[in-house]
Amino acid sequence: MKKKLFLTPALLLAMAFPAAAEIISLTELSSYLNGLRTAQASFTQLNGDGSQSTGTFYLRRPGRARFEYNSPDETLVMAGGGQVAIFDGKSNTGPEQYPLRRTPLSIILARRVNLNDANMVVDHREDGSSTIVTARDPRHAEYGNIQLVFSDNPVQLRQWIITDGSGNRTVVNLDNLVPQNSLSSLLFSIPHEVNRRNGD
């Protein structure tokens, strides 16, 4: 069920933040995301059946992300080359794939993030000590939206909730998204992963 990382239902996992802070502007949030070129974090996902999944998230903007699920699941989800690929650790078949542009995660993986673009942000608010932004592709509202949760001092992406075109939600919580000096491009290469699993 968690293999459908961007498309399956999930329950909201509550997050605790420090004391209240002022709302962070869209310009500042855009600048933060554009400056986040390579990063890594542990993640937690609460699945639709109430179970919890954990793993490691890798980011290399633009256009690349990797989610390695811990045992016993061992699912791998990759975004790269304009595609999202879901590798089932318990299957010998090839990955399920679909275009990255069809998931709202593509908004933060874009080469240039500008949350001030017309009609992209549909909600921008402060909630306690966090700033919450809900964004969508203004040209394809049918792809759904992504709700981004940021903490302040320093600004950091802590959580996202993706709602697909059918209204299904996926929640991912990030534990200390830390910039990295570099991450190998092979971490985000779907063909490389296919060949590796095939023993080529």
C-alpha positions as CSV (number, residue, x, y, z in Angstrom):
1,M,0.0,0.0,0.0
2,K,2.8,2.4,0.8
3,K,4.3,1.6,-2.6
4,K,1.9,4.2,-4.1
5,L,3.8,6.9,-2.3
6,F,2.2,9.8,-4.1
7,L,-1.2,8.3,-4.8
8,T,-2.6,6.3,-1.9
9,P,-4.6,7.4,1.1
10,A,-2.7,8.1,4.3
11,L,-3.6,9.5,7.7
12,L,-2.1,12.8,9.1
13,L,0.7,12.1,11.6
14,A,0.6,14.9,14.1
15,M,3.8,17.0,14.4
16,A,5.0,19.1,17.4
17,F,6.8,22.4,16.7
18,P,8.3,25.0,19.1
19,A,6.5,28.1,20.2
20,A,4.5,30.2,17.8
21,A,6.2,32.1,15.0
22,E,5.1,34.6,12.3
23,I,4.1,33.4,8.9
24,I,6.9,32.9,6.4
25,S,6.5,34.7,3.1
26,L,6.1,32.9,-0.2
27,T,9.2,34.6,-1.5
28,E,11.3,33.4,1.4
29,L,9.9,29.9,1.1
30,S,10.6,29.8,-2.7
31,S,14.2,31.0,-2.0
32,Y,14.6,28.2,0.6
33,L,13.4,25.5,-1.8
34,N,15.5,26.8,-4.6
35,G,18.6,26.8,-2.4
36,L,17.9,23.2,-1.3
37,R,19.9,21.5,-4.1
38,T,20.9,18.2,-2.4
39,A,19.5,17.0,0.9
40,Q,18.8,13.9,3.0
41,A,16.4,13.1,5.9
42,S,14.8,10.2,7.6
43,F,11.1,10.0,6.9
44,T,8.0,8.5,8.6
45,Q,4.8,7.6,6.8
46,L,1.5,6.5,8.4
47,N,-0.2,4.1,6.1
48,G,-3.9,3.8,5.4
49,D,-4.2,0.7,7.5
50,G,-2.8,2.4,10.5
51,S,0.7,0.9,10.1
52,Q,3.8,3.0,10.0
53,S,6.6,3.0,7.5
54,T,10.1,4.5,7.9
55,G,13.0,5.1,5.6
56,T,15.5,7.5,4.2
57,F,14.7,10.3,1.7
58,Y,17.2,11.8,-0.7
59,L,16.7,14.9,-2.7
60,R,18.7,16.3,-5.7
61,R,17.0,19.2,-7.3
62,P,15.8,19.7,-10.0
63,G,13.7,16.7,-10.7
64,R,15.2,13.9,-8.5
65,A,14.2,12.2,-5.3
66,R,14.6,8.8,-3.7
67,F,12.7,7.1,-0.9
68,E,14.3,4.0,0.6
69,Y,11.9,2.1,2.9
70,N,13.3,0.2,5.8
71,S,12.8,-3.5,6.4
72,P,10.7,-5.5,6.3
73,D,9.1,-3.5,3.4
74,E,12.2,-2.6,1.4
75,T,10.2,-0.7,-1.3
76,L,12.1,1.8,-3.3
77,V,10.5,4.9,-4.9
78,M,12.6,7.0,-7.3
79,A,11.9,10.2,-9.2
80,G,14.3,10.9,-12.1
81,G,14.3,11.5,-15.8
82,G,10.8,12.9,-15.6
83,Q,9.5,9.6,-14.2
84,V,8.5,8.1,-10.9
85,A,9.4,4.5,-10.5
86,I,8.1,2.2,-7.7
87,F,10.3,-0.9,-7.1
88,D,8.7,-3.7,-5.1
89,G,11.3,-5.3,-2.9
90,K,9.3,-8.6,-2.9
91,S,8.8,-8.8,-6.6
92,N,11.0,-9.8,-9.5
93,T,9.0,-7.7,-12.0
94,G,10.1,-4.3,-13.3
95,P,9.0,-1.1,-11.6
96,E,5.7,0.6,-11.9
97,Q,6.2,3.9,-13.6
98,Y,4.3,7.1,-14.3
99,P,5.2,10.7,-15.3
100,L,6.6,12.9,-12.5
101,R,4.5,15.9,-13.8
102,R,1.4,14.0,-12.8
103,T,2.2,14.2,-9.1
104,P,2.1,17.5,-7.2
105,L,5.6,16.7,-5.8
106,S,6.9,18.0,-9.1
107,I,6.2,21.5,-7.8
108,I,9.0,21.4,-5.3
109,L,11.3,19.4,-7.7
110,A,11.0,22.0,-10.4
111,R,14.1,23.7,-11.7
112,R,12.9,27.0,-10.4
113,V,10.3,27.1,-7.6
114,N,8.2,30.3,-7.5
115,L,5.3,30.0,-5.1
116,N,4.2,33.5,-6.2
117,D,3.2,32.2,-9.6
118,A,-0.4,33.1,-10.5
119,N,-2.9,30.6,-9.2
120,M,-0.2,28.1,-7.9
121,V,-0.8,28.7,-4.1
122,V,-4.4,28.1,-3.0
123,D,-3.7,28.5,0.7
124,H,-1.0,30.2,2.8
125,R,-1.4,30.4,6.5
126,E,0.3,30.3,9.9
127,D,-0.6,27.5,12.3
128,G,1.1,27.8,15.7
129,S,4.8,27.7,15.0
130,S,4.5,26.4,11.4
131,T,3.7,27.9,8.0
132,I,1.5,25.9,5.8
133,V,1.3,26.3,2.0
134,T,-1.0,24.4,-0.3
135,A,0.0,24.5,-4.0
136,R,-1.0,23.0,-7.3
137,D,0.0,23.1,-10.9
138,P,-2.3,25.9,-12.1
139,R,-2.4,24.3,-15.6
140,H,-3.4,20.9,-14.3
141,A,-5.6,21.2,-11.1
142,E,-6.8,17.7,-11.9
143,Y,-3.4,16.4,-10.7
144,G,-4.2,17.4,-7.1
145,N,-2.2,19.5,-4.7
146,I,0.6,19.4,-2.2
147,Q,0.5,20.9,1.3
148,L,3.9,21.9,2.6
149,V,4.6,22.4,6.3
150,F,7.6,24.5,7.2
151,S,9.1,25.3,10.6
152,D,11.0,28.6,11.3
153,N,14.4,29.7,12.7
154,P,15.8,28.2,10.5
155,V,13.2,27.6,7.8
156,Q,13.0,23.9,7.2
157,L,10.6,21.7,5.3
158,R,9.1,19.3,7.9
159,Q,6.1,17.6,6.2
160,W,4.1,17.4,3.1
161,I,0.6,16.1,2.4
162,I,-0.2,15.1,-1.2
163,T,-3.8,14.9,-2.3
164,D,-4.3,13.4,-5.7
165,G,-7.0,14.1,-8.2
166,S,-9.3,11.5,-6.6
167,G,-8.9,13.0,-3.2
168,N,-6.6,10.4,-1.8
169,R,-4.0,11.7,0.6
170,T,-0.4,10.7,1.4
171,V,1.5,12.2,4.4
172,V,5.3,12.2,4.7
173,N,7.0,13.6,7.7
174,L,10.7,14.5,7.5
175,D,13.1,14.3,10.4
176,N,15.7,17.1,10.0
177,L,16.1,17.6,6.2
178,V,19.9,18.3,6.0
179,P,21.6,19.7,3.0
180,Q,24.4,17.5,1.6
181,N,27.5,18.5,-0.3
182,S,26.8,16.0,-3.0
183,L,24.7,13.0,-3.8
184,S,25.6,10.5,-6.6
185,S,23.4,10.9,-9.7
186,L,23.2,7.0,-9.7
187,L,20.9,7.3,-6.6
188,F,18.3,8.8,-8.9
189,S,18.9,6.8,-12.1
190,I,15.9,4.5,-12.8
191,P,17.7,2.7,-15.6
192,H,20.7,2.1,-13.4
193,E,18.5,0.6,-10.6
194,V,16.7,-1.6,-13.2
195,N,20.1,-2.9,-14.5
196,R,21.4,-3.4,-10.9
197,R,18.4,-5.5,-10.0
198,N,18.7,-7.5,-13.2
199,G,22.4,-8.2,-12.4
200,D,23.7,-6.3,-15.5
